Amino acid sequence: MDPSRNPFAPGAGTPPPELTGRQMPLEEMRVALARTRRRLHAKGIIAVGLRGVGKTVLLREGLAMAAADSFRTCFIEMEEPQPLRSLLAPHLRRLLLDLDRMGRLAAEVKRGLRVLKSFLSGLKFTYGEAELALDIEPELGSADSGSLEVDLPELFSAIGQAAVAREAPVALFLDEVQYLHERDLAALIRALHRCAQEQLPILMIAAGLPHLIGLTGKAKSYAERMFDFPELGALDRVDADRAVVAPAEAQAVTVTPEALDAIHATAQGYPYFIQEMAYHAWNAAPGPLIDQDVVQSAVSGAMQRLDASFFRVRFDRLTPREKDYLRAMAALEPNHRRAGEVAERLHLKSTRLAPLRSGLAAKGMIYSPEFGNTAFTVPMFDDYLRRAMPHWVPPAKAPA
């Protein structure tokens, strides 16, 4: 069929043509936004899940909801080496300047800009080619201590008061939050806690890998009372089938039950993989019928594309020792990937591998779903490792 009419959209954060299986977290976001607008208590939302389950898509849906309800919004993707202060600065500057342009002079908005100037004092940030300058005097003694955990709550409070003055609530959308340093995460949680205590209309909706739940609790013990943590996983069979059938039927294309079986067997319900499989099946179909033979002829192309992009981009970031560790994991059964068993495969003591495990967790490659067990953050990465390293043998045992 004509590839230019292909409705399926495999990509990083690309909205699928039919968003299925996410009604509950979407409703949670709708309610939280509505309560925030009314200055009623609303828990923040931190969606967690493996790679490719649609966390970024969900955030983008929430962003659209917030914008439609006249929220002032920021969408920020966390990055590994970058501190939170420099990530937030350009977005909060834009947000406050937007509030400043909304109408008549407001003392709260001007104060918010002065506090932001204090927050940036002594530090020089650039965003693209433009320096983050503010033509205003700083608010001396506010948000200028140099300690993010002291300064960020003061800045958020000032922004919240400006939002009240403009009757314009604020929603912050943060992606890949697991990359934040523990100190930065603690400062962010404390700032949001201050807003909740002062009943200010600032809401955070965020997403990250599964171990983010533990990271927030470690950063601040009261975090579990501040946030809801919807867990996004593979779609059930009904929703997985609908993600394929609805876009196809919208273009008068039939997908047979046997074709759906074949797609499900390969994609295992993971939204990104479903889109990849359906995309290739559409392009392989000679006419407006996608049957089992078409899907099976498309599997090879879909897997090659996944190997070359989705999996390979993560594999290439690994050191040789990290690749060995993950390949040893892949050789074990999914529910028996304990640190000791991996170490045994590598002929090393588990304690010697602790720094390696920590580094892989920091890179977002592994997490611990339960005490003592380790899992991949990327679905089906074990299969990929077996394809990428088919002749791997454990390193030789060091002589006693």
C-alpha positions in Angstrom: 0.0 0.0 0.0 1.0 3.6 -0.4 3.6 4.4 2.2 2.6 8.1 2.2 -0.8 7.1 3.6 0.7 4.9 6.3 -1.0 6.1 9.6 1.4 4.3 12.0 3.9 6.4 13.7 6.9 4.6 15.3 9.1 7.3 16.9 10.4 8.8 20.1 7.4 10.5 21.8 5.5 10.4 18.5 1.7 10.3 19.2 0.2 7.0 17.8 -2.9 7.4 15.5 -5.0 5.6 18.2 -4.0 6.2 21.8 -5.4 3.2 23.7 -5.0 1.7 27.2 -4.1 5.0 28.9 -7.6 6.2 29.9 -6.9 6.0 33.7 -3.7 8.1 33.8 -5.3 10.6 31.3 -8.2 11.0 33.7 -5.9 11.4 36.6 -4.2 14.3 34.8 -7.5 15.9 33.9 -8.7 15.8 37.5 -5.4 17.1 38.8 -5.4 20.0 36.4 -9.0 20.9 37.2 -8.3 20.9 40.9 -5.1 22.9 40.5 -7.1 25.6 38.6 -9.5 25.8 41.5 -6.6 26.0 44.0 -7.7 22.7 45.6 -5.1 20.2 46.7 -4.0 17.9 43.9 -1.2 15.4 44.0 1.5 15.6 41.3 1.6 12.8 38.8 4.8 10.8 38.0 4.1 8.1 35.4 6.7 5.3 35.4 7.4 2.5 32.9 9.9 0.9 30.7 11.2 2.4 27.4 8.7 2.4 24.6 5.5 2.3 26.7 4.4 5.8 25.8 5.4 7.9 28.8 6.4 11.0 26.6 3.2 10.6 24.6 1.2 10.7 27.8 3.0 13.9 29.0 2.3 15.5 25.6 -1.4 14.7 26.0 -1.3 16.3 29.4 0.4 19.3 28.0 -2.3 19.7 25.4 -5.0 19.4 28.1 -3.3 22.1 30.2 -2.8 24.5 27.3 -6.4 24.1 26.3 -7.4 25.1 29.9 -5.2 28.3 29.7 -2.4 26.9 32.0 1.0 28.4 31.6 3.2 25.4 30.8 6.8 24.2 30.6 7.9 20.9 29.0 11.5 20.0 30.1 13.4 16.8 29.2 16.0 16.0 31.9 19.5 15.3 30.7 22.2 13.2 32.4 25.0 15.7 32.9 23.0 18.9 33.3 22.0 20.3 36.7 18.4 21.2 37.4 19.1 24.9 37.9 20.3 25.3 34.4 17.5 23.1 32.9 14.8 25.1 34.7 16.1 28.6 34.2 15.1 29.4 30.6 11.7 27.8 30.9 10.8 29.7 34.1 12.1 32.9 32.6 9.8 32.4 29.6 6.9 31.5 31.9 7.3 34.7 34.1 7.7 36.9 31.1 4.6 35.4 29.6 2.7 36.2 32.9 4.2 39.7 32.8 2.7 40.3 29.3 -0.8 39.2 30.2 -2.1 42.6 31.2 -2.0 45.4 33.8 1.0 45.8 36.1 1.1 43.2 38.8 3.4 43.5 41.8 3.4 39.7 42.3 4.7 39.2 38.7 7.4 41.8 39.0 8.5 40.3 42.3 8.6 36.9 40.6 10.9 38.3 38.0 13.1 39.8 40.7 13.3 36.5 42.5 14.2 34.8 39.3 17.0 37.3 38.8 18.2 36.5 42.3 18.0 32.8 41.5 20.4 33.4 38.6 22.7 35.8 40.4 26.3 35.0 40.2 25.6 32.4 37.5 25.7 32.8 33.8 23.4 30.7 31.8 22.9 30.7 28.0 20.1 29.1 26.1 21.0 28.5 22.5 22.9 31.7 21.6 21.0 34.0 23.9 22.1 34.8 27.4 19.4 34.6 30.0 19.3 38.2 30.9 16.6 40.0 32.9 16.5 43.8 32.8 15.4 44.1 36.4 17.0 44.4 39.8 17.2 41.2 41.9 15.2 40.6 45.0 18.0 40.6 47.5 17.8 37.9 50.1 15.4 35.8 48.1 16.5 32.6 46.2 20.1 33.8 46.2 21.7 31.5 48.8 23.4 29.3 46.2 21.6 26.2 47.8 19.1 24.8 45.3 17.0 23.2 48.1 16.7 26.7 49.8 16.4 28.8 46.6 14.0 26.7 44.4 11.1 26.7 47.0 11.4 30.5 47.2 11.3 30.8 43.4 8.4 28.4 43.0 6.5 30.3 45.7 7.1 33.6 43.9 5.9 32.1 40.6 2.8 30.6 42.3 1.9 34.0 43.7 2.3 35.6 40.3 0.1 32.9 38.8 -2.6 33.7 41.4 -2.4 37.4 40.5 -2.9 36.6 36.8 -5.5 33.8 37.5 -3.2 31.6 35.3 -2.3 28.3 36.9 1.1 26.7 36.0 1.8 23.1 35.0 5.3 21.7 34.7 5.9 18.7 32.5 9.2 16.9 33.2 10.4 13.9 31.2 13.2 11.4 32.1 13.2 12.6 35.8 15.3 9.6 36.8 18.4 11.4 35.5 18.2 14.1 38.1 20.8 14.1 40.8 19.4 13.2 44.2 20.1 16.7 45.6 18.3 18.3 42.6 15.3 15.9 42.9 15.1 16.7 46.7 15.0 20.4 45.9 12.3 20.0 43.3 10.1 17.9 45.7 10.6 20.5 48.4 9.7 23.3 46.1 6.5 21.6 45.1 5.7 20.8 48.7 6.0 24.5 49.5 3.5 25.3 46.8 1.1 22.7 48.2 1.4 24.2 51.7 0.7 27.7 50.4 -2.1 26.4 48.1 -0.5 27.9 45.0 -1.6 26.7 41.6 1.5 24.9 40.4 1.3 21.2 39.4 4.0 18.9 38.2 3.3 16.0 35.8 6.4 13.9 35.1 7.6 10.6 33.8 10.6 8.3 34.2 11.8 4.8 34.5 10.4 2.4 37.1 13.0 3.0 39.7 12.0 6.7 39.9 9.5 5.7 42.6 12.3 4.6 44.8 14.4 7.6 43.9 11.7 10.1 45.0 11.2 8.3 48.3 15.0 8.3 48.9 15.2 12.1 48.0 12.3 13.0 50.4 10.5 10.6 52.7 7.2 12.4 52.2 7.3 12.2 48.4 4.9 9.2 48.4 2.2 11.4 49.9 2.8 14.1 47.3 2.5 12.1 44.1 0.5 9.5 42.4 2.7 7.0 40.4 0.6 5.5 37.5 2.6 2.5 36.1 2.5 2.2 32.3 3.2 -1.3 30.9 2.4 -3.3 27.9 -1.1 -3.0 26.5 -3.6 -5.8 27.1 -4.7 -7.7 24.0 -7.9 -5.7 23.4 -6.1 -2.3 23.5 -3.1 -3.7 21.5 -5.5 -4.9 18.8 -7.4 -1.6 18.7 -4.1 0.4 18.3 -3.7 -1.5 14.9 -7.3 -2.0 13.8 -8.7 1.5 14.4 -6.2 3.4 12.2 -6.4 0.8 9.5 -10.2 0.8 9.4 -10.2 4.6 9.2 -8.5 4.1 5.8 -10.7 1.1 4.7 -8.0 -1.4 5.4 -8.8 -4.8 6.9 -6.5 -6.5 9.5 -7.2 -10.2 9.9 -7.3 -11.8 13.4 -4.3 -14.0 12.4 -2.4 -10.9 11.5 -3.2 -9.4 14.9 -1.9 -12.6 16.5 1.3 -12.3 14.6 1.8 -8.7 15.5 1.1 -9.4 19.2 3.5 -12.4 19.2 6.3 -10.1 18.1 5.4 -6.8 19.8 4.3 -8.4 23.1 1.9 -5.5 23.7 4.6 -2.7 23.9 3.2 0.4 22.2 6.4 1.4 20.3 6.9 -2.1 19.0 3.2 -2.3 17.9 3.7 0.9 15.9 6.9 -0.5 14.3 5.3 -3.8 13.3 2.1 -2.2 12.0 4.1 0.4 10.0 6.1 -2.3 8.2 3.1 -4.5 7.7 1.2 -1.6 6.0 4.1 -0.9 3.6 4.4 -4.7 2.8 0.7 -5.2 2.0 0.0 -5.2 -1.7 -3.6 -4.1 -1.2 -6.1 -3.1 1.5 -5.7 -6.3 3.5 -3.1 -7.0 6.1 -3.1 -10.8 6.8 -0.7 -13.1 8.6 1.5 -13.6 5.5 2.0 -9.8 5.2 2.9 -9.5 8.9 5.4 -12.3 8.8 7.0 -10.8 5.7 7.3 -7.5 7.5 8.8 -8.9 10.8 12.3 -9.0 9.4 12.3 -5.3 8.3 10.7 -4.2 11.6 13.3 -6.0 13.7 16.2 -4.7 11.6 14.9 -1.2 12.1 14.5 -1.8 15.9 18.0 -3.2 16.0 19.5 -0.3 14.1 17.8 2.4 16.1 15.9 1.6 19.3 18.3 -1.0 20.6 21.5 0.0 19.0 21.5 3.6 20.2 21.6 2.3 23.8 24.0 -0.5 23.1 26.6 1.9 21.6 26.6 3.9 24.9 28.0 0.9 26.8 31.5 0.1 27.7 32.9 -3.4 27.0 32.5 -4.3 30.7 29.0 -3.1 30.7 28.2 -5.1 27.6 29.6 -8.2 29.3 27.4 -7.6 32.4 24.2 -7.1 30.4 25.0 -10.1 28.1 25.5 -12.2 31.3 22.1 -11.0 32.4 20.5 -11.9 29.1 21.8 -15.5 29.5 19.7 -15.9 32.7 16.0 -16.4 33.0 14.1 -13.1 33.5 13.0 -13.8 37.0 16.4 -15.1 38.1 18.7 -12.2 37.2 20.1 -11.7 40.7 23.4 -9.8 41.2 25.1 -12.9 42.6 24.1 -15.1 39.6 25.3 -12.5 37.1 28.6 -12.3 39.0 28.9 -16.0 38.9 28.5 -16.0 35.1 31.3 -13.4 35.0 33.6 -15.3 37.4 33.7 -12.4 39.8 32.5 -11.5 43.2 29.2 -9.6 43.4 30.8 -6.8 45.5 33.3 -6.1 42.7 30.5 -5.5 40.3 28.5 -3.0 42.4 30.0 0.1 40.7 29.3 -1.4 37.3 25.6 -2.0 38.3 25.4 1.5 39.7 26.7 2.9 36.4 24.2 0.9 34.3 21.4 2.1 36.5 22.6 5.7 36.2 22.5 5.2 32.4 19.0 4.0 32.6 19.8 0.5 31.4 18.8 -1.6 34.4 16.7 -1.3 37.5 15.7 -3.4 40.5 12.0 -4.4 40.3 12.4 -6.2 43.7 15.2 -6.6 46.2 18.1 -8.6 44.8 16.7 -8.9 41.3 17.7 -6.9 38.2 15.8 -6.2 35.0 16.3 -4.3 31.8 14.6 -1.0 31.3 14.3 -1.7 27.6 11.8 -4.3 26.7 13.2 -7.3 24.7 16.8 -6.0 25.2 17.9 -9.4 26.2 16.8 -10.8 22.8 18.7 -8.0 21.1 21.8 -8.7 23.1 21.7 -12.4 22.0 21.5 -11.2 18.4 24.2 -8.6 18.8 26.6 -10.8 20.7 25.7 -14.3 19.5 29.1 -15.8 20.1 29.7 -14.2 23.5 31.4 -16.3 26.2 32.0 -15.2 29.8 35.4 -13.7 30.5 37.9 -16.3 31.6 38.1 -16.9 35.4 41.1 -15.2 36.9 43.6 -17.6 38.4 43.4 -18.1 42.2 
